[in-house]
Amino acid sequence: MAQETPIDDGWQLVWQDEFDGDTLDSEKWNTVIIDMAGAEGPRHHNDQYAQYLMDDDILLEDGILRLRAQKRTVEGTEPQGRYEYTAGWISTHNKFGMLYGRVEIRAKYPAGSGMWPAFWMLSTDGEWGPEWDIAEFFGNQSRMHMGLMYTEWPEVQWDSQSFISDTWTEDWHTYALEWLPGEARFLVDGEVYRTIVAEYVPAEEMYIILQNGVGTERSAAGVPDEDTIFPNYLDVDYIRVYQRDTEAAPIIKNAGFEAGLQPAFWEVSADARPLLKNPHSGRFSMRLRPVEGAYAQQVVENLTSNTAYTLRAWGQLEQAGDHLMIGVRDHDEVDISSTEYTQASITFTTGADETAVTIYCQRGAGSGDAFCDDFELISTAP
């Protein structure tokens, strides 16, 4: 079932599991909780979870990882106690960690009140947090949570958003986190659902967890009811991790303005502001009011001298005949005058000592608003 997923230029595949074997690869995965702050034992997290972790709930069938949840009574020993549910859990702790990169799974989530499957990450230092919740599903609300806990216990601060839909469990989807210095993007089926641009984006190595789970009355997932079907499965087709040299690669930060109602990493004039209005993609665009010279610009660093690059971005005007320039200062620009979103493409070559450029969108004269969105910079050198 594995399918190739288009990846932005510059990402290199560094780690993966296609789950093609008959048994889980023990060189890549643990099947119990290891060195996790707050865990009651290797096979039980805390009192928000009803399940005891069992290795026989980790299945590989026809190239699919199946993390099963069952309603059955077991007498646990790690820690001791009686549990009414069991489930499968795997993690890469002490086997694989990542600092920045793109991590992606293709998965089908189980439905039902009380179900708590998740694709998430924790710090390898064993503390809680930071914590990435890339795709954490709360079955009682059909709610997919995507967020970051960016402090350490006992101080708990979240940057989170949830999306409610019955379709989360109806089909397969790809879920990904693109994690860069100061910025992170959550994607579903290649579409950016949310972006975090902040100083508190983690800068420490983290490991990956895939789990099926069952909630208690203390959990956000609720408890199973008569309609919750057991056994059920979190099915995972593959997991792939990509990385690129974030220190050397030129990166446009907040390139689609999805950080919200803030111009994070962009210098803007008084008449420019990101808004929940008229995006080319995502939810936000940069709006430039009808004031000649209104602008948004960003300095992009880490370019290579004497190298060809192409800047691409989308622009649109509210009124025909107005003008919007998208360009690279001291190089070239494109004049957009259309009331439909139009892509500008500017190819330029850096000078012998040039390792940074300023990209921009800027208003000409006019009577209506202008919008720019979705900037992209790629090297076009052979």
C-alpha positions as CSV (number, residue, x, y, z in Angstrom):
1,M,0.0,0.0,0.0
2,A,3.0,2.3,0.4
3,Q,2.9,5.3,-1.9
4,E,5.5,7.9,-2.7
5,T,4.8,11.3,-1.2
6,P,6.1,14.4,-2.9
7,I,8.7,16.1,-0.7
8,D,10.0,19.6,-1.0
9,D,13.3,20.1,-2.6
10,G,16.2,19.6,-0.3
11,W,14.7,16.9,2.0
12,Q,16.8,13.6,2.1
13,L,15.4,10.4,3.4
14,V,17.4,9.4,6.4
15,W,15.3,6.8,8.3
16,Q,12.3,4.7,7.5
17,D,10.2,1.6,8.3
18,E,7.9,0.2,5.6
19,F,6.7,-2.6,7.9
20,D,7.3,-5.2,5.2
21,G,8.5,-8.0,7.5
22,D,6.7,-10.5,9.6
23,T,7.7,-9.1,12.9
24,L,8.6,-5.6,14.3
25,D,12.2,-4.6,13.8
26,S,13.6,-4.5,17.3
27,E,16.7,-2.6,16.0
28,K,14.3,0.4,15.4
29,W,11.5,0.0,18.0
30,N,10.8,-0.6,21.7
31,T,7.5,-2.1,22.7
32,V,7.4,-0.7,26.3
33,I,7.7,2.8,27.9
34,I,11.4,3.7,28.7
35,D,12.6,6.6,30.8
36,M,9.5,8.6,30.5
37,A,8.7,11.2,33.3
38,G,5.4,10.4,34.9
39,A,5.0,6.9,33.6
40,E,3.8,4.4,36.2
41,G,5.7,1.5,34.7
42,P,7.0,0.1,31.4
43,R,3.5,-1.1,30.3
44,H,1.2,1.6,31.8
45,H,1.5,5.3,31.3
46,N,-0.7,7.0,33.9
47,D,-4.3,7.1,35.1
48,Q,-5.5,8.9,32.0
49,Y,-4.9,5.7,30.1
50,A,-7.0,2.5,30.7
51,Q,-4.8,0.1,28.7
52,Y,-1.9,-2.2,29.6
53,L,0.7,-2.4,26.9
54,M,1.0,-5.9,25.4
55,D,3.4,-7.1,22.7
56,D,0.8,-9.4,21.2
57,D,-1.1,-6.2,20.3
58,I,1.6,-5.2,17.8
59,L,1.0,-6.9,14.5
60,L,2.5,-6.8,11.0
61,E,0.2,-7.9,8.3
62,D,0.7,-7.5,4.5
63,G,3.1,-4.6,4.9
64,I,1.0,-2.8,7.5
65,L,1.8,-2.1,11.2
66,R,-1.4,-2.8,13.2
67,L,-1.5,-1.5,16.8
68,R,-4.5,-3.2,18.2
69,A,-6.6,-2.2,21.2
70,Q,-8.7,-4.9,22.9
71,K,-11.2,-5.1,25.7
72,R,-9.9,-7.9,27.8
73,T,-8.9,-8.3,31.5
74,V,-5.2,-8.8,32.3
75,E,-3.3,-8.9,35.5
76,G,-0.4,-6.6,34.9
77,T,3.0,-6.8,36.6
78,E,4.8,-3.6,35.2
79,P,3.1,-2.1,37.2
80,Q,0.9,-4.4,39.1
81,G,-2.8,-4.1,38.7
82,R,-5.9,-5.3,36.9
83,Y,-6.5,-3.7,33.5
84,E,-9.7,-4.0,31.4
85,Y,-8.0,-3.0,28.1
86,T,-4.8,-3.7,26.3
87,A,-3.1,-2.0,23.4
88,G,0.0,-1.7,21.3
89,W,2.7,0.9,21.7
90,I,6.1,1.4,20.0
91,S,8.8,4.0,20.3
92,T,12.3,4.8,19.0
93,H,13.7,5.9,22.3
94,N,17.4,5.1,22.6
95,K,17.3,3.7,19.0
96,F,16.6,6.8,16.8
97,G,16.2,10.4,17.6
98,M,15.9,13.5,15.4
99,L,16.6,17.2,15.7
100,Y,14.8,19.1,12.9
101,G,13.5,17.4,9.8
102,R,10.3,16.0,8.4
103,V,8.6,12.9,9.9
104,E,5.6,11.4,8.1
105,I,3.3,8.4,8.4
106,R,0.5,7.1,6.3
107,A,-2.2,5.8,8.6
108,K,-5.8,4.9,9.2
109,Y,-7.1,5.8,12.7
110,P,-9.7,3.8,14.7
111,A,-13.0,5.4,15.7
112,G,-15.1,5.3,18.8
113,S,-15.6,7.0,22.1
114,G,-12.6,6.4,24.4
115,M,-10.1,5.7,21.6
116,W,-6.8,7.6,21.9
117,P,-4.4,6.7,19.1
118,A,-1.5,9.0,18.6
119,F,1.6,9.9,16.5
120,W,3.8,12.0,18.8
121,M,7.3,12.8,20.0
122,L,9.1,13.3,23.3
123,S,12.6,14.6,24.3
124,T,15.3,12.0,24.5
125,D,16.4,13.4,27.9
126,G,13.5,11.7,29.5
127,E,11.8,14.9,30.8
128,W,8.3,16.0,30.0
129,G,8.4,18.1,27.7
130,P,8.8,19.3,25.1
131,E,6.2,17.2,23.3
132,W,5.1,17.2,19.7
133,D,1.6,15.9,19.2
134,I,1.7,15.4,15.4
135,A,-1.7,13.6,15.0
136,E,-3.3,12.8,18.4
137,F,-6.9,11.6,18.0
138,F,-9.6,11.9,20.7
139,G,-12.4,9.5,19.8
140,N,-15.2,10.9,21.9
141,Q,-15.1,14.2,19.9
142,S,-13.7,12.9,16.6
143,R,-11.0,15.5,17.3
144,M,-7.5,15.5,15.8
145,H,-5.1,17.5,18.0
146,M,-1.9,19.0,16.5
147,G,0.3,20.8,19.0
148,L,3.4,21.5,21.0
149,M,4.0,21.4,24.7
150,Y,7.1,23.6,24.8
151,T,8.0,23.8,28.5
152,E,9.1,21.2,31.1
153,W,7.0,19.8,34.0
154,P,5.7,21.2,36.3
155,E,5.3,24.3,34.1
156,V,3.0,23.3,31.2
157,Q,2.4,25.6,28.3
158,W,0.8,24.5,25.0
159,D,0.6,25.9,21.5
160,S,-2.2,23.7,20.1
161,Q,-5.1,23.5,17.7
162,S,-7.7,20.8,17.0
163,F,-9.7,19.8,14.0
164,I,-13.1,18.0,14.4
165,S,-14.3,15.8,11.6
166,D,-15.9,12.4,11.2
167,T,-13.7,11.8,8.2
168,W,-10.5,11.3,10.2
169,T,-11.3,7.6,10.7
170,E,-13.0,6.9,7.3
171,D,-9.9,6.5,5.2
172,W,-6.1,6.6,5.0
173,H,-4.3,9.9,5.4
174,T,-0.7,11.1,5.5
175,Y,0.3,13.0,8.7
176,A,3.6,14.9,8.8
177,L,5.5,17.4,10.9
178,E,8.1,19.6,9.2
179,W,10.3,20.9,12.0
180,L,12.8,23.7,11.4
181,P,14.7,26.1,13.6
182,G,12.0,28.5,15.0
183,E,9.2,27.1,12.8
184,A,7.1,23.9,12.4
185,R,4.4,22.9,10.0
186,F,1.7,20.2,10.6
187,L,0.5,18.6,7.3
188,V,-2.3,16.3,6.4
189,D,-2.3,14.7,2.9
190,G,0.3,17.3,1.9
191,E,-1.8,20.3,3.0
192,V,-0.5,22.6,5.8
193,Y,-3.0,22.5,8.6
194,R,-1.2,24.7,11.0
195,T,2.1,26.5,11.5
196,I,4.0,27.5,14.7
197,V,6.6,30.2,14.3
198,A,8.1,31.0,17.7
199,E,11.3,31.1,19.7
200,Y,10.0,28.2,21.8
201,V,10.0,25.7,18.9
202,P,12.3,23.0,20.4
203,A,16.0,22.8,19.6
204,E,16.7,19.4,21.2
205,E,16.6,15.8,20.0
206,M,13.3,13.9,20.2
207,Y,12.1,10.4,19.6
208,I,9.0,9.0,17.9
209,I,6.0,7.2,19.5
210,L,3.1,5.4,17.7
211,Q,0.4,4.1,20.0
212,N,-3.2,2.9,20.1
213,G,-4.8,3.8,23.4
214,V,-8.0,3.8,25.5
215,G,-8.9,6.7,27.7
216,T,-10.3,6.9,31.3
217,E,-12.7,9.4,32.7
218,R,-9.7,11.7,33.3
219,S,-8.7,11.7,29.6
220,A,-9.7,14.0,26.8
221,A,-10.6,10.9,24.8
222,G,-13.5,10.0,27.1
223,V,-14.3,6.3,27.9
224,P,-15.5,3.6,25.6
225,D,-19.3,3.2,25.2
226,E,-21.6,0.6,23.7
227,D,-20.8,1.8,20.2
228,T,-17.0,1.5,20.5
229,I,-15.8,-1.5,18.6
230,F,-13.2,-3.8,19.9
231,P,-10.7,-5.0,18.8
232,N,-9.8,-1.9,16.8
233,Y,-6.5,-0.9,15.1
234,L,-4.2,2.1,14.4
235,D,-3.0,0.9,11.0
236,V,0.3,2.4,9.7
237,D,1.5,1.9,6.2
238,Y,5.0,3.5,6.7
239,I,7.0,6.0,8.6
240,R,9.7,8.1,6.9
241,V,12.0,10.7,8.3
242,Y,13.7,13.3,6.1
243,Q,16.3,15.9,6.9
244,R,18.2,18.7,5.3
245,D,21.1,20.9,6.3
246,T,19.2,23.6,8.1
247,E,22.4,25.5,8.8
248,A,23.5,25.7,5.2
249,A,20.2,25.7,3.3
250,P,18.5,29.1,2.6
251,I,15.1,29.0,4.2
252,I,12.2,31.4,3.9
253,K,10.7,31.5,7.4
254,N,6.9,31.7,7.6
255,A,6.8,31.5,3.8
256,G,3.0,31.1,3.7
257,F,2.2,33.5,6.6
258,E,0.6,30.6,8.5
259,A,2.0,31.8,11.8
260,G,-1.2,33.7,12.2
261,L,-2.0,37.4,12.8
262,Q,1.7,38.3,13.3
263,P,4.3,39.0,10.6
264,A,6.8,36.7,12.2
265,F,10.2,36.9,10.4
266,W,8.8,39.4,8.0
267,E,9.5,43.2,8.1
268,V,6.3,44.9,7.1
269,S,5.1,48.5,6.6
270,A,2.2,50.0,8.5
271,D,-0.2,49.1,5.7
272,A,0.8,45.4,5.5
273,R,-0.5,42.6,7.7
274,P,-1.2,38.8,7.5
275,L,-4.9,38.1,7.6
276,L,-7.4,35.2,7.5
277,K,-8.4,36.5,4.1
278,N,-8.0,35.4,0.5
279,P,-5.2,32.9,0.9
280,H,-3.6,31.1,-2.1
281,S,-3.3,28.1,0.2
282,G,-3.6,27.4,3.9
283,R,-5.5,30.0,5.9
284,F,-3.5,33.2,5.8
285,S,-2.1,35.6,3.2
286,M,-0.3,38.9,3.5
287,R,-2.6,41.8,2.7
288,L,-1.2,45.1,1.4
289,R,-3.6,48.0,1.7
290,P,-4.0,50.4,-1.3
291,V,-1.1,52.6,-0.2
292,E,1.7,52.9,-2.7
293,G,4.9,51.5,-1.3
294,A,3.3,49.2,1.3
295,Y,5.5,46.1,1.6
296,A,6.5,42.9,3.3
297,Q,10.0,41.7,3.1
298,Q,12.4,39.2,4.5
299,V,16.2,38.7,4.5
300,V,17.1,35.2,3.4
301,E,20.5,34.0,4.5
302,N,22.9,31.1,3.8
303,L,22.9,31.5,0.0
304,T,25.9,30.3,-2.0
305,S,27.8,33.0,-3.9
306,N,27.9,32.9,-7.7
307,T,24.8,30.6,-7.7
308,A,21.5,30.7,-9.6
309,Y,18.3,30.7,-7.5
310,T,14.6,31.0,-8.4
311,L,12.1,32.8,-6.2
312,R,8.5,31.9,-6.7
313,A,5.5,33.5,-5.0
314,W,1.8,34.1,-5.7
315,G,0.1,37.5,-5.9
316,Q,-3.4,38.8,-6.5
317,L,-5.1,42.2,-6.8
318,E,-8.5,43.2,-5.7
319,Q,-8.9,45.8,-8.5
320,A,-7.9,45.3,-12.1
321,G,-5.2,47.6,-13.2
322,D,-3.6,47.9,-9.8
323,H,0.0,46.8,-9.5
324,L,1.8,44.4,-7.1
325,M,5.6,43.7,-7.4
326,I,7.2,40.5,-6.2
327,G,10.9,40.3,-6.4
328,V,14.4,40.1,-5.0
329,R,16.0,43.5,-4.1
330,D,18.9,44.5,-6.3
331,H,18.1,41.8,-8.7
332,D,14.7,41.6,-10.4
333,E,10.9,41.8,-9.9
334,V,7.7,40.8,-11.5
335,D,4.7,43.2,-11.9
336,I,1.4,41.5,-11.2
337,S,-1.8,43.2,-12.3
338,S,-4.3,40.3,-12.3
339,T,-7.4,39.8,-10.1
340,E,-6.6,36.0,-10.2
341,Y,-3.8,34.5,-8.2
342,T,-0.7,34.6,-10.4
343,Q,2.6,33.0,-9.7
344,A,5.7,35.2,-10.1
345,S,9.0,33.6,-10.9
346,I,12.3,35.4,-10.6
347,T,15.6,33.8,-11.4
348,F,18.8,35.5,-10.2
349,T,22.4,34.8,-9.6
350,T,24.2,35.8,-6.5
351,G,27.4,37.8,-6.6
352,A,30.9,36.8,-5.7
353,D,30.4,37.9,-2.0
354,E,26.6,37.7,-1.8
355,T,25.2,35.2,0.7
356,A,21.9,36.9,1.6
357,V,19.1,38.6,-0.4
358,T,15.9,40.5,0.5
359,I,12.7,39.1,-1.0
360,Y,9.6,41.1,-1.0
361,C,6.1,41.9,-2.2
362,Q,5.3,45.6,-2.6
363,R,2.4,47.8,-3.7
364,G,2.3,50.1,-6.6
365,A,-0.5,52.7,-7.0
366,G,-4.0,51.4,-6.8
367,S,-7.4,51.5,-5.2
368,G,-7.9,48.0,-3.9
369,D,-6.1,45.5,-1.6
370,A,-3.3,43.3,-2.8
371,F,-2.4,39.9,-1.5
372,C,0.8,37.8,-1.7
373,D,1.3,34.2,-0.4
374,D,3.4,31.0,-0.6
375,F,7.0,32.2,-1.2
376,E,9.5,29.5,-2.3
377,L,13.2,29.8,-2.9
378,I,15.1,27.0,-4.7
379,S,18.6,26.6,-6.1
380,T,18.6,26.3,-9.9
381,A,22.3,25.5,-10.2
382,P,23.0,22.3,-12.1
